[in-house]
């Protein structure tokens, strides 16, 4: 999403409150084309590198093990078709299935443009309220309480992992685990 008035680009990551954040940002957007949720590369390609680099870029990330569990339990059941969590991790984590792609694409792939990650502010889902307020202060966007949209049932993601599942997710999302210093805890 490109908010010209506030010189801000929001890069939304699926299963990281992106719909809630989009709801708050939409009133600042003048034309329909700028409402699209795009990856950093898509934004870079659409608006050119000068526009991309001159604007404040914000995004939010989530612990990969929590995000994968949230994707599985928040996904419409017709997509998983009786699949258990282990099968979901294997099929989705290996990117063998396009139907899971938007839910499981690597956060680093979403945030990368021109082969680099140049996001000015990366907030965390785990501290969403505080980090969203920081992003609002940074961009001049009026801070309001985030609505809870598409929220999955509250659960402790650690309950759903055994050592194999934990390793599979760690292997697939290794770059973002290292970059954002996530741990399975």
C-alpha positions as CSV (number, residue, x, y, z in Angstrom):
1,X,0.0,0.0,0.0
2,X,1.3,3.4,-0.9
3,X,0.2,6.4,1.1
4,X,1.5,9.4,-0.9
5,X,0.3,12.0,1.6
6,X,2.3,10.4,4.4
7,X,5.2,9.3,2.2
8,X,4.7,5.8,3.5
9,X,4.7,2.3,1.9
10,X,3.2,-0.5,3.9
11,X,4.3,-4.0,3.0
12,X,1.7,-6.5,4.4
13,X,2.6,-10.0,5.3
14,X,-0.2,-12.6,5.4
15,X,-1.1,-13.8,9.0
16,X,0.6,-10.8,10.5
17,X,-2.4,-8.5,11.2
18,X,-2.0,-7.0,7.7
19,X,-5.8,-6.7,7.2
20,X,-6.2,-4.9,10.5
21,X,-3.4,-2.5,9.6
22,X,-4.8,-2.0,6.1
23,X,-8.1,-1.0,7.6
24,X,-6.4,1.8,9.5
25,X,-4.4,3.0,6.5
26,X,-7.1,2.9,3.8
27,X,-8.5,6.4,4.6
28,X,-5.2,7.9,3.8
29,X,-5.1,6.5,0.2
30,X,-6.6,8.6,-2.6
31,X,-6.7,6.2,-5.5
32,X,-7.7,2.6,-5.8
33,X,-4.5,1.4,-7.3
34,X,-2.5,2.3,-4.2
35,X,-4.8,0.2,-2.0
36,X,-3.3,-3.1,-3.3
37,X,-1.3,-5.2,-0.8
38,X,2.0,-5.7,-2.7
39,X,5.3,-7.3,-1.9
40,X,8.3,-5.0,-1.6
41,X,9.4,-6.1,-5.1
42,X,6.0,-5.5,-6.6
43,X,5.9,-2.0,-5.0
44,X,9.4,-1.3,-6.3
45,X,8.4,-2.4,-9.8
46,X,5.1,-0.4,-9.8
47,X,6.4,2.9,-8.5
48,X,10.1,2.8,-9.5
49,X,13.1,2.7,-7.3
50,X,13.3,6.4,-6.6
51,X,9.8,6.5,-5.2
52,X,10.4,3.3,-3.3
53,X,13.6,4.6,-1.7
54,X,12.3,8.1,-0.9
55,X,9.3,6.9,1.2
56,X,9.2,5.3,4.6
57,X,8.6,1.6,4.3
58,X,7.0,-0.2,7.2
59,X,6.2,-3.9,7.7
60,X,5.4,-6.3,10.5
61,X,6.8,-9.9,10.9
62,X,5.8,-12.8,13.1
63,X,7.5,-15.8,14.7
64,X,7.6,-18.3,11.8
65,X,6.5,-21.3,13.9
66,X,3.5,-19.2,15.2
67,X,2.7,-17.9,11.7
68,X,2.6,-21.4,10.2
69,X,0.3,-22.7,12.9
70,X,-1.9,-19.6,12.5
71,X,-2.0,-20.2,8.8
72,X,-3.1,-23.8,9.2
73,X,-5.7,-23.2,11.9
74,X,-7.0,-20.0,10.3
75,X,-7.1,-21.4,6.7
76,X,-10.5,-22.4,5.2
77,X,-10.9,-26.1,5.7
78,X,-11.6,-26.7,2.0
79,X,-8.0,-25.8,1.3
80,X,-6.5,-28.2,3.7
81,X,-9.0,-31.1,2.7
82,X,-8.4,-33.3,5.7
83,X,-4.7,-32.6,5.9
84,X,-3.1,-32.7,9.3
85,X,-0.6,-30.2,10.6
86,X,2.4,-32.3,9.7
87,X,1.3,-32.8,6.1
88,X,0.6,-29.0,5.9
89,X,4.1,-28.2,7.0
90,X,5.6,-30.6,4.6
91,X,3.5,-29.6,1.6
92,X,3.4,-25.9,2.2
93,X,6.9,-25.6,3.6
94,X,8.3,-27.1,0.5
95,X,6.3,-24.7,-1.7
96,X,4.9,-27.6,-3.6
97,X,1.4,-26.2,-3.4
98,X,0.3,-22.9,-4.9
99,X,-2.9,-23.0,-2.8
100,X,-0.9,-22.4,0.4
101,X,1.6,-19.9,-1.1
102,X,0.0,-16.6,0.1
103,X,-0.2,-18.1,3.6
104,X,3.3,-19.5,3.8
105,X,5.5,-17.4,1.6
106,X,8.7,-16.5,3.4
107,X,8.5,-13.1,5.1
108,X,11.9,-12.2,3.8
109,X,10.7,-12.8,0.2
110,X,7.8,-10.4,0.8
111,X,10.1,-7.8,2.2
112,X,12.9,-8.1,-0.4
113,X,13.1,-5.6,-3.3
114,X,15.9,-5.3,-5.8
115,X,17.6,-8.3,-4.0
116,X,17.7,-6.4,-0.7
117,X,15.5,-5.8,2.4
118,X,15.2,-2.1,2.7
119,X,12.4,-1.7,5.2
120,X,12.8,1.3,7.4
121,X,10.7,0.0,10.3
122,X,9.9,-3.7,10.9
123,X,7.5,-4.2,13.8
124,X,6.7,-7.5,15.4
125,X,3.3,-9.2,15.7
126,X,4.4,-10.3,19.2
127,X,4.5,-6.6,20.3
128,X,1.9,-5.4,17.7
129,X,0.2,-2.7,19.7
130,X,3.4,-1.0,20.8
131,X,5.1,-1.4,17.4
132,X,2.1,-0.1,15.5
133,X,2.1,3.0,17.6
134,X,5.8,3.4,16.8
135,X,5.1,3.0,13.1
136,X,2.3,5.6,13.3
137,X,4.6,8.1,15.1
138,X,7.3,7.5,12.5
139,X,5.0,8.2,9.6
140,X,2.6,10.8,11.0
141,X,-0.4,8.5,10.7
142,X,-2.9,9.1,13.5
143,X,-2.7,6.2,16.0
144,X,-5.9,4.4,16.7
145,X,-6.6,1.0,18.2
146,X,-6.2,-1.8,15.7
147,X,-9.3,-3.8,14.9
148,X,-9.0,-7.5,15.2
149,X,-9.8,-8.9,11.8
150,X,-9.2,-12.5,10.5
151,X,-8.0,-13.4,14.0
152,X,-7.4,-17.1,14.6
153,X,-8.5,-18.8,17.8
154,X,-6.0,-18.1,20.6
155,X,-3.6,-20.9,21.1
156,X,0.0,-21.7,22.1
157,X,1.7,-22.7,18.8
158,X,4.4,-24.7,20.7
159,X,1.7,-27.3,21.6
160,X,1.4,-28.3,17.9
161,X,5.1,-29.0,17.2
162,X,7.2,-32.1,17.7
163,X,10.9,-32.0,17.0
164,X,10.5,-32.9,13.3
165,X,7.9,-30.2,12.6
166,X,10.0,-27.7,14.5
167,X,13.1,-28.6,12.4
168,X,11.1,-28.5,9.1
169,X,9.9,-24.9,9.8
170,X,13.3,-23.8,11.0
171,X,15.0,-25.1,7.9
172,X,12.5,-23.5,5.5
173,X,12.4,-20.1,7.3
174,X,16.0,-20.1,8.3
175,X,16.8,-16.7,6.8
176,X,14.0,-14.8,8.6
177,X,14.6,-16.7,11.9
178,X,18.2,-15.4,11.7
179,X,17.4,-11.9,10.4
180,X,14.7,-11.2,12.9
181,X,16.3,-13.2,15.8
182,X,13.3,-15.5,16.3
183,X,13.4,-18.6,18.6
184,X,11.0,-21.4,19.2
185,X,10.0,-20.4,22.7
